[in-house]
Amino acid sequence: MSLSPEQRARFLPERPWPTYAFVPGRDLPHPVADPEGHSFGVHAASVSIDPARWQECDPYLWGIDLFNFGFYWEAHEAWEGVWRHYDRSETPALFLQGLIKLAAAGVKVREGVAEGVRSLAAGAAEHLREVCARADGGSYCGLRIADLETAARGIDAGADNYVPDADAGPRVVFDLILQPGGCEA
């Protein structure tokens, strides 16, 4: 069962949404490279995340808000600042890379590139499988990793069923809602 936008929790409700959901190749300014972009001049800080205190990492929470409301490119950018803080083999890096790849898969859905959806979701599942093994199948940063890995595998398997769109507004393309401390729908 998918949650309506009104039913989805926001972790940083005070932050305003970007003015558009960026999809490469569309007639929109690049969010960070173009002076007309919604995030021009904004740089993601390289910060760490304590998996036991994930509630204190605003870029992580902002990425979740963005992902859950269809701002996939922007979610990727929010998480990338945290990801850059780590060596690529560290568990937080693998976890964040899994989330980043899921967000990128959402961008590929909106672009209509099924093979991109498939490869990114499969890559996300592999990163999350490793995190699941390291977390003994439990939660990591508030998310149940085994459930998230299963969701990524489902996105991979259903890649041909997603419908692209030309709308510049956010649109949730997955039934997956990230709910730290709860469950994913």
N, C-alpha and C positions, 0 to 999 in steps of 0.2 A: 504494500500500500504506500503510495507516494503522498508526502505531506504537501499541502498547499503552501504558498509563500507566507500566508498569515500564521501557519502552524510551525514554521521553522524558527528555531531560536537564533538570535544574533548575539554574538559574544562582544562585539564592539558597536552597539547601536548608535553611539554618538558620532561615529565616523560616517560622513556622507558617501554615498555610492559614486563610483566613477560616472561620468556623463554618458558613456557608451561602453558597450562590451566590444573590445577590440578583436577583430578577426583579420589576420594578415591577408593582403590582396583585395581588401574591400576599400571603398573610397572614403576612408577615415584617416585622420592624422595618426601617425605612430604615437602611442601614448607617452613615451619618454624621449624620443629623438626629435619630434616635431614640436616647435614652440606652441602650436595649437593643440597638442596632445593633452589629455586629461591628467597626466602625471608628469608633465615636463618639469624638469628641475628637481624632481623627487627621487632620492636615491635610497634604495633598500639598505638598511644598516646590517652589517654582519654581526649578528647576535647569536648567543647559544640558547639552547632550550634544555631545561632539566626535565626529563620525562616524568618525574614525580610531581613537578610543579609547572606543568604545561599551561596552567591558567594564567601564569605570569608573563607569558611570551606573546606580546601583542602582534608581531608579524605572523606567528602561527595562527592565532585566533582570527586575524584579519583575512588570512588565506582561506580559512574555513568558511567565514562569512561569504567571501567572494565566490568560492566554489559552490556553496549551497544555493546561491541565487543566480548562477549562470554566468558569472564573470570569470571564465576559465583562464584566459590569458593573464588577467590581473592576479588571480590566485597563484598561478605559476610564479609570477614576479615576486609576490609577497613571500612565498616560501623559499625562493631562491636565495634571498638575503641571509636566511638562517642556514640553509644548506652550505653556502660558501664558507661558513665558519669552521667546517669540519673536514678532516681527511675523508676521502671518498669511501674508505673501508669501515669507518666508524658507524655504529648502529644508528645514531641520529641522521647521518647523511643518507644511509640506505632508506630509512623511513621517509625522509623528506623527498628523496629522489622518487620514491614510489608515488607520493602525493603529487609531485610536479608532473610526473608522466601521466597520471590520471587527469590532471587539469589540461595537459597538452592534448590528450585524447578527446576531451570536450571541445577544444579548438578545432581539431580535425573533423569531428562530427559536424560542426557548424560550417566547415569548409567543404564538406562532402567528400572527404578522402578516407574511404573505408579501410584501405591498407594501413594508413597512418593510425587510425583508431585501433586497429588490430595490433600493430607492432608496439604502440605505446602502452596499451592496456596489458599486453603480455609482459612487457618490460616492467611495468608497475607491479604486476603479480609476482614476478621473480624477486624483485627487491623486497616486497612485503613478505614473501615466503621466508627469506633469510632473516628478516626482523622477527617473524613469528617464531622461528627456531631459536633465536637468541633470547626471545622473551618467554620461552617455554609455552608458547601458544596463548599467552594472556594478552593483556592490554599494553599498549605503548602510547604514551602521550594522550591517554584518555580514550583511545580507540581500540576496539577489539580487532586485533590484527588478522586473525584467521578469517573473520567475517569480511574484512576489507580485501584480503587476498581473493576470497571467493567472489566478491563483487567485481574485482578487476578481471578475473577469468571470465565472468559472465559478460562483461563489456567486450572483451576480446572475442568471445564466441558469437556475440550478436552484432558485430561491427557492420555487417551488411544491412542491418535493419534500421539503422539510424537515418533520419531524414535531415539533410542540410537545410539551412535557412539563410535568407539574405537580410534579415532584420538586424539592425545595429543595436537593438535593445538586448538586455540579458534574456536568456532563455535556458532553463534547466533542460538538459538533454539526457540525463541519467536518472534512474530511480534512486540512485545512491545519495543519501544525505549523510554528511559527516556529523556525528553527534558525540563529541567527547563526553565521557562520563555516562553515556547512555548507550543506545544501540543505533546501528545504521539501518535505514529503511531501504 
